[in-house]
Amino acid sequence: MDVARGWNVTSSPQSLRTINPIQQITSKLDMKNVNKDKVMIPLSLGDPTVFGNMDTDDFLVESITKHAKTKRRNGYTTSPGFPDVRAKIAEKYKLPNHQQLTQEDVMLANGASGALDIVIAAIAGEGDNILLPIPSFPLYETLCCHRGIEPRFYQQVAEQDWQVDLQQLESQMDNRTKAILVNNPSNPCGSVWSQEHMKQIISIARNHCVPIIADEIYANMVFGGAKFTYFAEISDDVPIISINGIAKQYVVPGWRTGWLILYDKLNYLKELRDGLFRMTTLLLGPNTLSQAVIPDILDHDMSGFCNDLNKALESNAKFTCEKIKKIEGLTIFEPKGAFYTMVGIDVDRFSKSTQNVIFDDVSFSQELLKEESVFVLPGQCFKMKNYFRIVFCAPVDKLKEAYDRIESFCNKKLKLN
């Protein structure tokens, strides 16, 4: 035993390059420096269950209880998930132009984030790059950096309903680009792309022979006249790896059950399939009990529940837009899907009026937290400086109180009172 050399237990390079953009930015906020006279209203967490007003359907609770009582789903399964569950997903997610789908095209994971990790790790290696949107869900960057993959970013334009700057997207591509990752409907924008715009993105992928990783976890969670389209619905040749799950649409994010589907009619991904399977073996398969619920959900008519949820989100989105539009110094971009929206901050006005106390989105969020006990995520968490994100899942009375506080805060800082 070589005691002389002493202990040398350190963090691995891989762990140290695992960054969390939200943690990096919010660590700059003093979470203890809040107005103790006002109840905290968090509009920051993308979890629809937080306030208790949005909850899953009783059918899901009954289903998981039923499967728990049988005691037949308590053991291990194959690493990509139960074959019967994968087969049911393939059956239900066949599209008119992708009738060939089988269970071999489906792999289950620990949530949509787990499915993303499997795909990113399998499709790219150290030194390769994957194109990610700005603004976007920060975990995309985390997963890439953890694996030594370069995240390259393409812009979405707020004034164009968060459509992609196609020319800038294409300029980011080179011979080490392994995929374009898209998120529709979008977290954090709440945007929903048209089929025409989606076809433009597919055309760029086709020209460069790279697949599209489509994060579609908010599939069909649309309102305000928007129509959701799966990327695979309008791609016959460019392979689409669709990421989905039960977390958001059925309001069970803690059940950690998602999947990936390979829409690959021309078999361009044949060499990738082995890598995907190998990545599933790292965790020995996802939660078996919540997997068992999936066939029940897909065979049951959930349209009433989903429509009611979308109506509630639409009502909250409309209320949010009406309130924020009236606030001086802020600009809101109307959401059409999911339960998020981005709000622009007129930083020049706030900086001038506050002697530079508020000079960006982080300082705005800090001062808002300190004075009004309203917590919003700074846009820099999503690589979008001088914006902040609102999650509008809270009950309307909570939203009203939060928006009234934000209005009072902005008026005070801009000396409008």
C-alpha positions in Angstrom: 0.0 0.0 0.0 1.6 3.3 -1.2 0.6 5.5 1.7 3.5 7.9 1.0 1.9 9.2 -2.2 -1.2 10.3 -0.3 -4.8 10.6 -1.4 -5.5 11.9 -4.8 -9.3 11.7 -5.5 -10.3 14.2 -8.1 -13.2 14.9 -10.4 -12.8 13.4 -13.9 -12.4 15.6 -17.0 -15.7 14.3 -18.2 -17.5 15.4 -15.1 -15.9 18.8 -15.0 -17.0 19.5 -18.6 -20.6 18.7 -17.6 -22.2 22.1 -17.3 -25.7 23.2 -16.5 -26.4 26.6 -18.0 -29.4 27.2 -15.7 -27.3 26.5 -12.6 -24.4 28.6 -14.0 -26.7 31.6 -14.4 -29.0 31.2 -11.4 -25.9 30.8 -9.1 -25.4 34.5 -9.8 -28.7 35.2 -8.1 -28.9 35.7 -4.4 -31.9 33.5 -3.6 -31.9 34.5 0.0 -32.2 38.2 -0.8 -36.0 38.3 -1.4 -38.9 40.4 0.0 -40.0 38.4 3.0 -43.2 40.4 3.2 -44.4 38.8 -0.1 -45.1 35.2 -0.8 -42.7 33.8 -3.4 -44.3 33.2 -6.8 -42.0 31.0 -8.9 -42.6 31.3 -12.7 -39.4 29.5 -13.4 -39.8 25.8 -13.2 -41.1 23.9 -16.3 -43.1 21.5 -14.2 -46.9 21.8 -14.7 -47.6 20.0 -11.4 -46.0 22.7 -9.1 -49.1 24.6 -8.1 -51.5 21.6 -8.1 -54.0 23.2 -10.5 -52.8 21.0 -13.4 -52.7 17.3 -12.7 -52.8 14.1 -14.6 -56.0 12.2 -15.5 -57.4 9.7 -13.0 -57.1 7.1 -15.7 -53.3 7.2 -15.5 -53.4 6.8 -11.7 -55.8 3.9 -12.0 -53.6 2.3 -14.7 -50.4 2.4 -12.8 -52.1 1.2 -9.6 -53.5 -1.7 -11.6 -50.1 -2.7 -12.9 -48.5 -2.3 -9.5 -51.1 -4.7 -8.0 -50.4 -7.4 -10.6 -46.7 -7.5 -9.4 -45.8 -8.5 -13.0 -43.9 -5.4 -14.0 -41.5 -5.3 -11.0 -38.5 -7.0 -12.7 -36.0 -6.0 -15.3 -36.8 -5.8 -19.0 -34.7 -5.6 -22.1 -32.7 -2.4 -22.1 -34.7 -0.6 -24.9 -37.9 -1.4 -23.0 -40.7 -3.9 -22.9 -41.2 -5.4 -26.4 -45.0 -5.1 -26.2 -44.7 -1.4 -25.1 -42.4 -0.6 -28.0 -44.7 -2.4 -30.4 -47.7 -0.4 -29.2 -45.8 2.9 -29.6 -44.8 1.9 -33.1 -48.4 1.0 -33.9 -49.8 4.3 -32.6 -47.1 6.5 -34.0 -47.2 5.2 -37.6 -47.7 8.0 -40.0 -49.2 8.0 -43.5 -45.8 8.2 -45.0 -44.1 5.9 -42.5 -46.3 2.7 -42.3 -43.3 0.4 -42.0 -42.7 1.4 -38.3 -42.0 -1.6 -35.9 -40.9 -2.1 -32.4 -37.3 -2.2 -33.6 -37.7 1.5 -34.5 -38.6 2.4 -30.9 -36.4 2.6 -27.7 -37.7 3.7 -24.3 -35.7 5.8 -21.9 -35.7 7.6 -18.6 -37.7 10.5 -19.8 -37.3 12.5 -23.0 -34.0 13.8 -21.6 -32.8 10.2 -21.3 -33.8 9.6 -24.9 -31.9 12.7 -26.0 -28.8 11.5 -24.2 -29.0 8.1 -25.9 -29.2 9.7 -29.4 -26.6 12.4 -28.8 -24.1 9.9 -27.4 -24.7 7.4 -30.2 -24.7 9.8 -33.2 -21.6 11.9 -32.4 -18.2 11.5 -30.9 -15.6 13.8 -29.4 -14.8 16.6 -31.8 -18.0 16.2 -33.8 -20.7 18.9 -33.6 -24.5 19.0 -33.3 -26.5 22.1 -34.2 -28.6 23.4 -31.4 -31.2 26.3 -31.4 -30.9 29.7 -29.6 -32.9 30.0 -27.4 -33.3 26.4 -26.4 -33.6 23.9 -23.6 -30.2 24.1 -21.8 -29.9 20.3 -21.4 -29.0 20.0 -25.1 -25.7 21.8 -24.5 -25.1 19.9 -21.2 -25.5 16.5 -23.0 -23.1 17.5 -25.8 -20.4 19.0 -23.6 -20.5 15.9 -21.3 -19.7 13.7 -24.3 -17.0 16.0 -25.7 -19.3 17.0 -28.6 -19.2 20.6 -29.8 -22.5 22.4 -29.5 -23.0 24.8 -32.4 -25.8 27.2 -32.2 -28.3 28.5 -34.8 -30.5 31.5 -34.2 -34.3 31.7 -34.0 -35.7 35.2 -34.7 -38.2 36.5 -32.1 -39.7 39.0 -34.5 -40.4 36.2 -37.0 -42.3 34.0 -34.5 -39.1 32.3 -33.5 -38.4 30.9 -37.0 -34.9 29.7 -37.7 -32.4 32.0 -39.5 -31.9 29.5 -42.3 -28.8 31.1 -43.8 -27.1 31.3 -40.4 -28.1 27.7 -39.7 -26.5 26.5 -42.9 -23.4 28.5 -42.2 -22.8 26.5 -39.0 -22.5 23.2 -40.8 -19.3 21.4 -41.8 -18.1 17.8 -42.4 -18.2 17.0 -38.6 -21.8 18.1 -38.2 -23.7 15.0 -37.2 -27.3 16.2 -36.7 -29.6 19.2 -36.5 -31.5 19.3 -33.2 -34.9 21.0 -33.3 -37.5 21.6 -30.6 -41.1 22.1 -31.8 -43.2 23.3 -29.9 -40.5 25.2 -28.2 -39.2 25.4 -24.7 -38.6 28.3 -23.9 -40.3 30.2 -26.8 -43.7 28.6 -26.9 -43.5 28.8 -30.7 -45.0 26.4 -33.2 -43.5 26.2 -36.7 -45.5 26.0 -39.9 -45.1 23.1 -42.2 -43.5 25.4 -44.8 -40.8 26.4 -42.4 -40.2 22.9 -41.3 -39.7 21.8 -44.9 -37.1 24.5 -45.3 -35.1 23.0 -42.4 -35.5 19.5 -43.8 -34.2 20.8 -47.1 -31.0 22.0 -45.5 -30.6 18.7 -43.7 -31.1 16.9 -47.0 -28.5 19.1 -48.8 -25.9 18.2 -46.1 -27.0 14.5 -45.5 -27.5 14.9 -41.8 -30.5 13.6 -39.8 -32.8 15.7 -37.7 -33.2 15.0 -34.0 -36.7 16.3 -33.3 -37.5 17.0 -29.6 -41.3 16.7 -29.8 -42.1 16.2 -26.1 -44.7 19.0 -26.4 -46.4 17.4 -29.4 -50.0 18.5 -29.9 -49.8 20.9 -26.9 -50.9 23.8 -29.2 -53.5 26.5 -29.1 -54.4 29.9 -30.6 -55.1 28.4 -34.1 -51.7 26.7 -34.3 -51.4 23.3 -35.9 -48.8 20.8 -34.8 -47.0 18.7 -37.3 -44.4 15.9 -36.6 -41.2 16.4 -38.6 -41.5 12.9 -39.9 -44.9 13.6 -41.4 -43.3 15.8 -44.0 -40.0 14.0 -44.6 -39.9 11.0 -46.8 -36.1 10.8 -47.2 -34.3 12.8 -44.4 -34.2 10.5 -41.4 -36.0 11.9 -38.3 -35.3 10.8 -34.8 -38.4 11.8 -32.9 -38.1 12.3 -29.1 -41.4 12.1 -27.1 -42.9 10.8 -23.9 -45.7 11.1 -21.4 -44.3 13.7 -19.1 -45.8 16.9 -20.4 -48.9 16.0 -22.4 -50.2 13.8 -19.6 -48.7 15.9 -16.7 -46.5 13.2 -15.2 -42.9 14.6 -15.5 -41.7 12.7 -12.4 -42.6 9.3 -14.0 -39.5 9.6 -16.2 -40.8 7.8 -19.2 -39.9 8.8 -22.7 -38.8 7.3 -26.0 -37.2 7.8 -29.3 -38.6 6.7 -32.7 -36.5 6.2 -35.8 -38.4 7.4 -38.9 -35.9 6.1 -41.5 -37.7 4.7 -44.5 -34.5 4.6 -46.7 -32.5 3.0 -43.9 -29.8 5.7 -43.8 -29.5 5.1 -40.0 -28.7 1.3 -40.2 -25.2 1.8 -38.8 -26.6 4.0 -36.0 -29.0 1.4 -34.6 -26.3 -0.7 -32.9 -24.9 2.4 -31.2 -28.3 3.4 -29.9 -28.9 -0.1 -28.5 -25.5 -0.1 -26.8 -26.3 3.2 -25.2 -29.6 1.8 -23.7 -27.6 -0.9 -21.9 -25.9 1.7 -19.7 -29.0 2.1 -17.5 -30.5 -1.4 -17.9 -33.8 0.0 -19.2 -36.2 2.7 -17.9 -38.8 2.5 -15.2 -40.8 -0.7 -15.8 -44.0 0.3 -13.9 -44.5 3.6 -15.8 -43.7 1.8 -19.1 -46.6 -0.5 -18.4 -49.0 2.4 -18.5 -48.1 3.5 -22.0 -50.2 0.9 -23.9 -53.2 1.8 -21.7 -52.8 5.5 -22.5 -52.4 4.9 -26.2 -55.4 2.6 -26.4 -57.6 4.9 -24.2 -59.4 8.0 -25.6 -57.4 10.8 -23.9 -58.7 13.5 -26.2 -61.0 15.1 -23.6 -58.2 15.4 -21.1 -55.7 16.7 -23.7 -58.2 19.2 -25.0 -59.0 20.5 -21.6 -55.3 20.9 -20.8 -54.8 22.8 -24.0 -57.7 25.1 -23.3 -56.3 25.9 -19.8 -52.9 26.6 -21.3 -54.5 28.8 -24.0 -56.4 30.8 -21.4 -53.3 31.3 -19.3 -51.2 32.2 -22.4 -53.9 34.8 -23.4 -54.0 36.3 -19.9 -50.2 36.4 -19.8 -50.0 38.3 -23.1 -52.7 40.7 -22.1 -51.0 41.6 -18.9 -47.4 41.7 -20.1 -48.2 43.8 -23.2 -49.4 46.6 -20.9 -46.1 46.8 -19.0 -43.7 49.5 -20.0 -40.2 48.3 -20.8 -41.2 44.7 -21.7 -42.1 43.0 -25.0 -43.8 39.7 -25.1 -43.9 37.3 -28.1 -47.2 35.4 -28.2 -46.9 31.7 -27.5 -48.8 29.1 -29.5 -47.7 25.9 -27.8 -46.2 24.3 -24.7 -46.4 26.5 -21.5 -43.6 29.0 -21.9 -43.0 32.4 -23.3 -40.0 34.7 -23.7 -40.3 38.3 -22.6 -37.9 41.0 -24.0 -36.4 43.6 -21.7 -35.7 47.1 -22.9 -32.3 47.1 -21.0 -31.3 50.5 -22.2 -34.3 52.2 -20.6 -33.9 50.3 -17.3 -30.1 50.9 -17.2 -30.5 54.6 -17.7 -33.3 54.9 -15.2 -31.6 52.8 -12.5 -28.1 54.1 -12.9 -27.0 50.8 -14.2 -28.4 48.7 -11.3 -30.4 46.8 -14.0 -28.1 46.3 -17.0 -29.1 42.9 -18.3 -31.6 40.0 -17.8 -29.7 38.6 -14.8 -29.8 41.9 -12.9 -33.4 42.4 -13.8 -34.3 39.0 -12.5 -32.3 39.6 -9.3 -33.9 42.9 -8.6 -37.4 41.5 -9.3 -36.7 38.6 -6.9 -35.3 40.9 -4.2 -38.2 43.5 -4.4 -41.2 41.5 -5.5 -40.4 37.8 -4.7 -41.2 36.8 -8.2 -38.8 34.3 -9.7 -38.3 34.2 -13.5 -35.4 32.6 -15.3 -33.0 35.0 -17.0 -32.7 34.6 -20.8 -29.0 33.9 -20.5 -30.0 30.4 -19.2 -31.2 29.8 -22.8 -28.4 31.9 -24.4 -30.8 34.7 -25.1 -29.5 37.8 -23.3 -31.9 40.5 -22.2 -35.0 38.3 -22.1 -36.6 36.3 -19.4 -38.8 33.1 -19.5 -42.2 32.8 -18.0 -43.8 29.5 -17.2 -47.6 30.2 -17.2 -48.9 27.0 -15.6 -49.9 28.7 -12.3 -53.5 29.4 -11.4 -54.8 32.7 -12.8 -54.9 34.3 -9.4 -51.2 33.6 -8.9 -50.4 34.8 -12.4 -52.3 38.0 -11.8 -50.5 38.7 -8.6 -47.1 37.9 -10.2 -47.8 40.2 -13.3 -49.1 43.0 -11.1 -45.9 42.8 -9.1 -43.8 42.8 -12.3 -45.8 45.9 -13.5 -45.3 47.7 -10.3 -41.6 46.8 -10.3 -41.1 48.1 -13.9 -43.1 51.3 -13.3 -41.0 52.0 -10.2 -37.7 51.3 -12.0 -38.6 53.4 -15.0 -39.9 56.1 -12.7 -43.4 56.0 -14.2 -45.4 56.3 -10.9 
